Amino acid sequence: MVRLRILLLCVTSVSSLALAQTPVERGKYLVEEVAKCQACHTPKTAEGALDKTKWLKGATLDFAPMHEVEGWHKTAPDLTGPSNLFKRWQAQGLVNFLMTTKNPRGNKADPPMPDYHLSKDDAEAIVAYLQSLP
């Protein structure tokens, strides 16, 4: 019985914590811990570490396919709020992209960008986080 109470307390605590997250906090978690966007969209230092002063500001990829892949991009764009991507696509365009994998012109992103089919809440949280970045 004691174990059941402890388990219920833990579940309740985790649920309360999840509900307490703001959209920006949730977006940060999804970007950094789930999708790991920084791996492609943040430049690396000379030592190979992520350059935290240029967080998600776009980068040249340090990997490539072994064989030619049609449409492969060698760079990943700046994802931060003031970027050209936000200016061109607007926040709603980015939300739609994360939900449908299609950009505002109706095309999928070129490789190596993965296809995401996120819920509206998760997509909006990610965009809120990206908009919060300088």
Phi and psi in degrees as a GROMACS rama.xvg file:
@    title "Ramachandran Plot"
@    xaxis  label "Phi"
@    yaxis  label "Psi"
@TYPE xy
-64.14  -40.9989  VAL-2
-62.6032  -40.3461  ARG-3
-62.5778  -42.3684  LEU-4
-64.0659  -41.6446  ARG-5
-63.6026  -44.3218  ILE-6
-60.5189  -46.3089  LEU-7
-62.4776  -39.6  LEU-8
-62.6076  -43.4094  LEU-9
-63.7591  -46.0647  CYS-10
-62.4427  -43.3973  VAL-11
-63.4857  -40.9478  THR-12
-64.9303  -44.5783  SER-13
-64.5963  -42.7226  VAL-14
-62.8689  -41.9704  SER-15
-63.9803  -40.0888  SER-16
-63.3479  -43.8445  LEU-17
-62.4443  -39.6913  ALA-18
-70.9384  -26.2622  LEU-19
-77.7557  -13.4184  ALA-20
-66.1572  138.148  GLN-21
-80.1199  164.907  THR-22
-57.5923  -37.7024  PRO-23
-65.3298  -42.9638  VAL-24
-63.2093  -42.7207  GLU-25
-64.059  -43.9159  ARG-26
-61.4315  -41.5288  GLY-27
-59.8916  -45.0328  LYS-28
-60.4646  -47.2884  TYR-29
-64.7769  -42.6879  LEU-30
-66.7935  -48.1945  VAL-31
-89.2443  -33.7768  GLU-32
-103.844  -26.1568  GLU-33
-100.711  -62.5637  VAL-34
-79.1261  -23.9638  ALA-35
58.1451  43.3956  LYS-36
-56.9033  -31.5876  CYS-37
-61.7391  -23.4778  GLN-38
-59.9635  -33.9742  ALA-39
-106.353  -32.7396  CYS-40
-95.4626  3.42599  HIS-41
-120.143  128.472  THR-42
-64.6543  160.707  PRO-43
-107.566  152.836  LYS-44
-76.7155  174.419  THR-45
-60.3608  -26.6569  ALA-46
-84.3949  -5.25366  GLU-47
93.6346  1.22533  GLY-48
-83.562  156.607  ALA-49
-65.6561  134.828  LEU-50
-83.1066  98.8725  ASP-51
-67.432  -15.1616  LYS-52
-79.0181  -10.9436  THR-53
-125.974  39.1593  LYS-54
-56.5482  117.573  TRP-55
59.6927  25.8112  LEU-56
-87.0274  6.66492  LYS-57
96.5181  148.896  GLY-58
-159.578  160.058  ALA-59
-83.2724  131.296  THR-60
-69.69  143.458  LEU-61
-104.773  26.0829  ASP-62
-146.497  160.193  PHE-63
-152.385  157.422  ALA-64
-70.2488  155.197  PRO-65
-72.6079  -27.8446  MET-66
-123.834  158.006  HIS-67
-57.4588  133.587  GLU-68
-122.189  119.736  VAL-69
-58.0439  130.533  GLU-70
81.3845  4.41486  GLY-71
-58.2796  132.326  TRP-72
-103.832  135.999  HIS-73
-88.793  -7.31808  LYS-74
-129.023  155.09  THR-75
-116.922  134.056  ALA-76
-74.3252  163.203  PRO-77
-65.6177  127.366  ASP-78
-103.757  -0.837053  LEU-79
-75.4166  160.103  THR-80
-47.5554  -45.1553  GLY-81
-83.8313  7.66585  PRO-82
-71.5226  163.671  SER-83
-62.5906  -30.9047  ASN-84
-59.071  -45.9704  LEU-85
-65.6225  -37.904  PHE-86
-65.4064  -41.6744  LYS-87
-75.6371  -46.6263  ARG-88
-92.521  -22.4784  TRP-89
64.4603  163.008  GLN-90
-58.9766  -43.5944  ALA-91
-65.355  -33.7053  GLN-92
-63.9878  -38.3276  GLY-93
-69.5361  -40.0362  LEU-94
-59.5065  -48.495  VAL-95
-60.6294  -40.4818  ASN-96
-60.165  -45.1662  PHE-97
-68.3199  -23.7861  LEU-98
-88.2342  -32.9034  MET-99
-116.73  -11.7981  THR-100
69.3137  10.2695  THR-101
-113.389  134.576  LYS-102
-76.5299  176.772  ASN-103
-58.9862  -21.5238  PRO-104
-85.7519  -4.4791  ARG-105
92.4248  8.24196  GLY-106
-100.963  152.886  ASN-107
-77.3906  157.398  LYS-108
-69.5051  148.762  ALA-109
-77.0548  157.802  ASP-110
-60.8878  148.945  PRO-111
-94.0751  14.0285  PRO-112
-62.6867  125.427  MET-113
-72.8694  158.888  PRO-114
-84.4942  120.567  ASP-115
-109.003  141.53  TYR-116
-129.596  71.9568  HIS-117
-85.8206  160.418  LEU-118
-70.1134  160.753  SER-119
-60.8547  -42.7633  LYS-120
-60.5065  -45.0016  ASP-121
-67.0419  -42.1363  ASP-122
-62.8441  -43.1317  ALA-123
-66.1092  -36.3461  GLU-124
-65.2438  -42.6297  ALA-125
-61.5398  -46.4835  ILE-126
-63.8713  -38.8789  VAL-127
-60.5804  -43.1172  ALA-128
-63.7076  -47.6031  TYR-129
-61.317  -38.9106  LEU-130
-66.6538  -24.9178  GLN-131
-77.4797  -12.8827  SER-132
-83.1412  141.167  LEU-133
